[in-house]
Amino acid sequence: MAIVDLIMPKMGESIMEATILRWHKQPGDAVRMDETVLEIATDKVDSEVPSIVEGTIDEILFNTNDVVPVGTVIARIKTEKGETVSASQPVSPKVTVSSENYKQPVRETVDEPVHTVTTASSSKHENGTSNRFYSPLVLNIAANEGVSLLELEKIQGTGNEGRVTKKDILHYVSQRKSGGGHRKSEAGGQSSYSTQQDVTIVNESSQLTTHDSRLTTNYTGNVEIIEMDRMRRLIADHMVRSKHTSPHVTSFTESDVTNMVLWRDKVKKDFEKREGTKITFTPLFIEAIIKCIKKFPLINSSVDGDRIIVKKDINIGMATALPSGSLIVPVIKNADQLNLVGLTKQVNSLADSARNNKLRPEDTQSGTFTFTNVGTFGSLMGTPIINQPQVAILAVGAIKKRPVVIETPHGDSIAIRQMMYLSLSYDHRIIDGSLGATFLTAVASELQSFNPDRDF
């Protein structure tokens, strides 16, 4: 007889915690090897945690909706095997932040790890206090509000094992601001944030606080109150954070995609018969985007403080609508190394996995540029929000037949053509209007000059 610990698995480099969605097994239930014990969720995807042994559930240590650090023991399984089974020791990730790095706001990103946060099993802060686990969101709020590590250590946490939650840090900030006067650091010096930055931060904090206090608001008239589900809350947070991070500019253009439409209509039956999958417009759009990224590599970058990180890998995220109405962005890794057939199979595979909730954590990580098709639901154009920490996102609208002027050496004429609007939202910190518009125009030209006689 032996007891084996079931550990909260690490689902990716930047993921330090997961939320327990549902337990499939309860104490006393028999479980087979690799049988699902529980479902968990991160800010990327939902996943199932299987049993590592065959036996009986002896103890469940966390409840549904609990947020648990990776490496923590979440359940214990009793196995009938006679030999000794060494149980894994619970590993509670600790987060340490150097005083130099802490001056920069810690951002919780969609696709990349938080570079200013390092994980360690046991260490001490520079200020000599003991380590505590802080989620990236708590660190983000603390950094933006100028809350020092000493102050964080003194906050009474209401989470599991005394963890400081988002509600705790916002309550602390609200109390501190109500005291009036200009904020000072623990050492007695003045905050490094400017007055204008403080005003912006107060507004952001106020929005977050309002979100937490909605249950106490009285609404008049005939209304229905719908609580956001976990994914909708994550999407909302990501969108607000993106707007606070990047000054968005959106440029528009249009493209005559008649040749591309006619080519797809001509080859789609043969393509499906030969390759075993349907060809949509998405891989054709992505193919054109890749060609233009190679011409304008700054579009494929991110910003880290006052540094521009140009990505050599071209990993294209494609926004995918789920049956629930939510949105997720699976990523085609090294998309520039795939031909049209390879892109088509990747697009279809990731889209099917997303709609059937079968995406792996790594399927949504490391994106460098995002494409979204707002025309899927009939929109002519859109102003997409940048998927942080990327610096640009391209949207295409519905393809519509319109009369347009055709210029020829023999004169102008009016013809019915398949037209489509394109829009590019970009981070104006590093992408100026000239580069943004030039890149967008290049993509439109690639689509317009599509070769109708090409093979697939």
C-alpha positions in Angstrom: 0.0 0.0 0.0 1.4 3.4 -0.9 0.2 7.0 -1.3 1.1 8.9 -4.5 0.8 12.7 -4.8 -0.9 14.2 -7.8 0.8 17.4 -8.7 -0.6 20.5 -10.5 1.3 20.3 -13.8 3.2 23.1 -15.4 1.3 24.0 -18.6 3.8 26.3 -20.2 6.8 28.6 -19.5 4.8 31.6 -18.6 2.1 29.8 -16.6 2.6 29.7 -12.9 -0.9 28.8 -11.7 -4.1 27.2 -12.8 -7.8 27.2 -11.8 -9.6 24.0 -10.9 -12.7 23.8 -13.1 -14.1 20.4 -12.1 -13.2 17.2 -10.3 -14.1 14.1 -12.2 -13.2 11.9 -9.1 -14.0 12.1 -5.4 -12.4 10.5 -2.4 -13.0 6.8 -2.5 -13.5 6.6 -6.3 -11.3 4.1 -8.2 -9.1 5.6 -10.9 -7.2 3.9 -13.7 -3.8 5.0 -15.1 -4.2 8.0 -17.4 -7.8 8.4 -16.5 -8.9 12.0 -16.1 -9.1 13.1 -12.4 -9.9 16.8 -12.9 -10.1 19.7 -15.4 -8.0 22.8 -15.0 -7.8 26.1 -16.8 -5.1 28.7 -17.4 -5.3 32.0 -19.2 -4.5 30.1 -22.3 -6.5 26.9 -22.5 -8.5 24.3 -20.5 -6.8 21.0 -19.9 -7.4 17.6 -18.2 -5.1 16.2 -15.6 -4.8 12.4 -15.7 -3.9 10.0 -12.9 -0.3 8.9 -12.8 -1.1 5.5 -11.2 -4.0 3.1 -10.8 -5.7 3.1 -7.4 -8.2 5.0 -5.3 -8.6 8.7 -4.6 -7.5 9.1 -1.0 -7.8 12.9 -0.5 -8.6 16.0 -2.5 -6.8 19.1 -1.3 -8.4 21.9 -3.3 -12.0 22.8 -4.2 -13.5 23.8 -7.5 -12.6 27.3 -8.6 -9.5 27.4 -6.4 -6.4 28.9 -8.0 -3.4 26.6 -7.4 0.3 27.2 -8.1 2.0 24.8 -10.4 4.0 22.0 -8.6 1.5 22.0 -5.7 0.0 18.7 -4.5 -3.7 18.8 -5.4 -4.7 15.2 -4.5 -3.4 12.0 -3.1 -4.0 8.5 -4.7 -3.8 5.3 -2.7 -2.3 2.5 -4.8 -2.5 -1.2 -4.0 1.0 -1.9 -5.2 3.2 -3.5 -2.6 6.4 -1.7 -3.5 7.3 1.7 -2.1 6.2 4.5 -4.4 8.1 7.7 -3.8 5.6 10.6 -3.6 6.6 13.8 -5.2 7.1 16.6 -2.7 4.9 19.6 -3.2 6.8 22.4 -5.0 5.3 25.8 -4.3 6.8 28.2 -6.9 8.1 31.4 -5.3 8.4 34.7 -7.1 11.3 37.0 -6.5 11.8 40.4 -8.1 15.0 42.3 -8.0 14.7 46.0 -7.0 16.1 47.0 -10.4 13.6 45.0 -12.4 10.8 46.0 -10.1 11.0 49.6 -11.3 9.4 48.5 -14.5 5.7 47.5 -14.5 5.4 43.7 -14.6 3.0 42.9 -17.5 1.0 39.7 -17.6 1.3 38.8 -21.3 -0.7 36.5 -23.6 2.1 34.8 -25.5 5.3 35.4 -23.6 6.6 34.8 -20.1 7.0 37.8 -17.7 10.7 38.4 -18.1 11.1 40.3 -14.9 9.8 37.5 -12.8 12.0 34.5 -11.9 10.9 31.2 -10.2 12.9 29.8 -7.3 12.2 27.1 -4.9 13.7 28.8 -1.9 15.4 32.2 -1.5 15.1 35.5 0.3 14.1 38.9 -0.9 16.8 41.7 -0.8 14.7 43.3 2.0 15.2 40.1 4.1 11.5 39.1 4.3 10.3 35.6 3.6 9.1 34.5 0.2 5.5 34.5 -0.8 3.8 33.5 -4.0 2.4 36.4 -6.0 0.5 35.9 -9.3 1.6 37.9 -12.4 -1.6 40.0 -12.1 -0.9 40.9 -8.5 2.7 41.9 -9.4 1.4 43.9 -12.3 -1.0 45.9 -10.2 1.6 46.3 -7.5 4.3 47.6 -9.9 1.8 50.0 -11.6 0.7 51.4 -8.2 4.3 51.6 -6.8 3.6 49.1 -4.0 7.0 47.9 -2.8 8.0 44.4 -1.9 8.0 45.3 1.8 4.4 46.5 1.4 3.4 43.4 -0.4 4.7 41.3 2.4 2.6 43.2 4.9 -0.7 42.8 3.1 -3.0 40.2 4.7 -3.9 37.7 2.0 -7.3 36.1 1.8 -6.4 33.5 -0.8 -5.2 29.9 -0.3 -2.4 29.7 2.3 -2.6 33.5 2.8 -2.0 34.4 -0.8 -2.5 38.0 -1.8 -5.3 38.1 -4.4 -6.3 40.7 -6.9 -9.1 41.9 -4.5 -6.6 42.2 -1.6 -4.1 44.3 -3.6 -6.8 46.6 -5.0 -8.3 47.0 -1.5 -4.9 47.9 -0.1 -4.3 50.4 -2.9 -7.7 52.0 -2.4 -7.1 52.4 1.3 -3.7 53.9 0.7 -5.0 56.4 -1.8 -7.9 57.5 0.5 -5.2 58.6 3.0 -4.4 61.5 0.7 -1.0 63.1 0.0 1.7 62.2 -2.5 2.8 58.5 -2.3 6.1 57.8 -0.8 8.2 54.7 -1.1 9.2 52.5 1.9 12.6 54.1 2.1 10.9 57.5 2.4 11.7 58.7 -1.1 9.3 60.0 -3.7 7.6 57.6 -6.1 9.4 57.1 -9.4 6.0 57.5 -11.3 5.1 60.9 -12.6 1.9 62.7 -11.8 0.4 62.0 -15.2 1.2 58.3 -14.9 -0.4 58.3 -11.5 -3.6 59.7 -12.9 -3.7 57.0 -15.6 -3.1 54.3 -13.1 -5.9 55.6 -10.8 -8.3 55.4 -13.7 -7.3 51.8 -14.5 -7.6 50.8 -10.9 -11.0 52.4 -10.6 -12.2 50.3 -13.5 -10.9 47.1 -11.9 -12.5 48.1 -8.6 -15.8 48.8 -10.3 -15.7 45.4 -11.8 -15.4 43.8 -8.4 -18.2 45.8 -6.9 -20.9 45.2 -9.5 -22.8 42.8 -7.3 -23.6 45.6 -4.8 -24.9 47.9 -7.6 -28.7 48.5 -7.8 -30.1 48.6 -11.3 -33.4 50.2 -12.2 -35.8 49.0 -14.9 -36.3 45.5 -16.4 -32.7 44.1 -16.6 -31.0 40.7 -16.7 -27.7 40.4 -14.9 -25.3 37.8 -16.5 -22.0 37.0 -14.7 -19.0 36.8 -17.0 -17.5 33.3 -17.3 -13.8 32.7 -16.7 -12.8 33.1 -20.4 -14.9 36.2 -20.9 -13.2 37.8 -17.8 -9.8 36.9 -19.2 -10.6 38.3 -22.6 -11.9 41.5 -21.0 -8.7 41.9 -18.9 -6.5 41.2 -21.9 -8.3 43.8 -24.1 -8.2 46.5 -21.4 -4.5 45.8 -20.7 -3.7 46.0 -24.4 -5.4 49.4 -24.8 -3.5 50.7 -21.7 -0.2 49.3 -23.0 -0.2 50.3 -26.7 -1.3 53.5 -28.3 -3.4 52.0 -31.1 -3.5 53.4 -34.6 -5.6 51.7 -37.4 -5.0 52.1 -41.1 -7.4 50.8 -43.8 -7.2 49.8 -47.5 -9.0 47.6 -49.9 -8.0 44.9 -52.3 -9.4 43.3 -55.5 -9.3 39.6 -54.6 -11.2 38.4 -57.7 -8.4 36.2 -59.0 -8.0 34.6 -55.6 -11.7 33.9 -55.3 -11.9 32.4 -58.8 -8.8 30.2 -58.2 -10.2 28.8 -54.9 -13.5 28.0 -56.6 -11.6 26.2 -59.3 -9.3 24.1 -57.2 -11.2 23.5 -53.9 -12.7 20.1 -54.9 -9.4 18.7 -56.3 -7.6 20.1 -53.2 -9.9 18.3 -50.8 -9.7 15.1 -52.8 -5.9 15.1 -52.9 -5.0 16.6 -49.5 -8.0 15.3 -47.4 -8.8 18.8 -46.1 -10.7 21.8 -47.3 -8.9 25.0 -48.4 -10.3 28.2 -47.0 -9.3 31.8 -47.6 -7.4 31.9 -44.3 -4.2 30.2 -45.5 -4.1 32.4 -48.6 -4.3 35.5 -46.4 -1.6 34.2 -44.1 0.6 33.3 -47.0 0.5 36.9 -48.2 1.1 38.3 -44.7 4.2 36.1 -44.3 5.7 37.5 -47.6 5.2 41.0 -46.4 6.5 40.4 -42.9 9.8 39.3 -44.5 9.9 42.7 -46.3 9.0 44.7 -43.2 10.4 42.7 -40.2 9.7 45.4 -37.6 6.0 44.5 -37.9 7.1 41.1 -36.3 8.4 42.5 -33.0 7.6 43.4 -29.4 8.5 46.2 -27.0 10.4 45.6 -23.7 10.8 49.0 -22.0 12.9 51.1 -24.3 14.0 48.1 -26.4 12.5 46.7 -29.6 12.7 42.9 -29.8 12.5 41.9 -33.5 11.4 38.3 -33.8 13.2 36.1 -36.4 10.6 33.4 -36.1 7.3 34.1 -37.8 4.5 32.6 -35.7 1.1 33.6 -36.9 -1.8 33.7 -34.5 -5.3 33.4 -36.0 -8.2 34.6 -34.0 -10.8 31.8 -33.8 -14.4 32.2 -32.6 -15.6 29.4 -30.3 -19.2 28.0 -30.2 -19.6 29.8 -26.8 -19.0 33.2 -28.5 -15.6 33.6 -26.9 -12.3 34.0 -28.8 -9.0 32.2 -28.7 -5.8 32.6 -30.7 -4.0 29.4 -31.7 -0.6 30.0 -33.2 1.0 28.5 -36.4 4.6 28.1 -35.4 7.3 28.8 -38.1 4.6 29.6 -40.6 7.1 30.9 -43.1 8.5 27.4 -43.4 5.2 25.9 -44.6 3.9 25.8 -48.1 0.2 26.5 -48.9 -0.8 22.8 -48.2 1.1 22.9 -44.9 -0.6 26.2 -43.9 -4.0 24.9 -44.8 -3.6 21.7 -42.7 -2.3 23.7 -39.8 -5.1 26.3 -40.0 -7.8 23.5 -40.1 -6.2 21.4 -37.4 -5.9 24.3 -35.0 -9.3 25.6 -35.7 -10.9 22.2 -35.1 -8.9 21.7 -31.9 -10.0 25.2 -30.7 -13.7 24.5 -31.4 -13.6 21.1 -29.7 -11.6 22.4 -26.7 -8.6 20.2 -27.5 -5.9 22.9 -27.8 -2.7 22.2 -25.9 -1.1 25.0 -23.9 1.8 25.4 -26.4 -0.8 25.8 -29.2 -1.5 29.4 -28.0 2.0 30.5 -27.1 4.8 32.4 -28.8 2.7 34.2 -31.4 4.5 37.1 -33.1 1.7 38.5 -35.3 -2.1 38.0 -35.3 -4.6 37.7 -38.2 -8.3 37.9 -37.7 -11.2 37.6 -40.2 -14.0 39.9 -39.1 -15.7 39.2 -42.4 -16.7 35.7 -41.2 -19.8 37.1 -39.6 -20.5 39.7 -42.3 -18.5 42.7 -41.1 -17.0 44.8 -43.9 -14.1 46.0 -41.7 -12.9 46.2 -38.1 -10.5 47.9 -35.8 -8.9 44.9 -34.0 -7.1 45.2 -30.7 -3.4 44.2 -30.6 -2.6 40.8 -29.0 0.0 41.7 -26.5 3.0 41.7 -26.5 2.8 41.9 -30.3 2.8 45.3 -32.1 0.3 44.7 -34.9 -2.8 42.8 -35.9 -4.4 42.6 -39.3 -8.1 42.1 -40.0 -9.9 41.3 -43.2 -13.6 42.0 -43.9 -16.2 40.2 -45.9 -15.6 39.7 -49.6 -18.3 41.6 -51.5 -19.0 42.1 -55.2 -18.9 45.8 -56.1 -18.6 47.9 -59.3 -15.1 49.3 -59.5 -13.2 51.3 -62.0 -10.6 49.2 -64.0 -7.7 51.1 -65.5 -6.3 49.7 -68.7 -3.9 51.0 -71.4 -7.0 51.4 -73.6 -9.0 53.4 -71.1 -11.0 53.0 -68.0 -14.0 50.8 -67.5 -16.4 49.7 -64.8 -16.6 46.1 -63.8 -18.0 43.9 -61.1 -15.1 42.7 -58.9 -14.7 40.8 -55.6 -13.5 43.5 -53.2 -12.4 43.2 -49.6 -11.4 45.8 -47.0 -8.3 45.3 -44.8 -7.3 47.0 -41.6 -4.1 47.0 -39.6 -4.0 48.1 -35.9 -0.4 48.8 -34.8 1.5 50.0 -31.8 2.3 53.7 -32.4 5.2 53.5 -30.0 7.4 51.9 -32.6 5.2 51.5 -35.8 4.7 54.9 -37.5 1.9 55.6 -39.9 4.3 55.3 -42.9 5.4 51.8 -42.0 1.9 50.6 -40.9 0.3 51.9 -44.1 3.1 50.6 -46.3 2.9 47.1 -44.8 -0.9 47.0 -45.1 -0.7 48.2 -48.8 1.9 45.5 -49.5 -0.5 42.8 -48.2 -3.3 44.1 -50.3 -1.1 44.2 -53.3 0.0 40.6 -52.7 -3.7 39.5 -52.6 -4.6 41.6 -55.6 -1.7 40.2 -57.7 -2.7 36.6 -56.9 -1.7 34.2 -59.8 -4.9 32.5 -61.0 -2.9 29.9 -62.8 -0.8 28.7 -59.8 -0.8 25.2 -58.5 -1.4 24.3 -54.9 
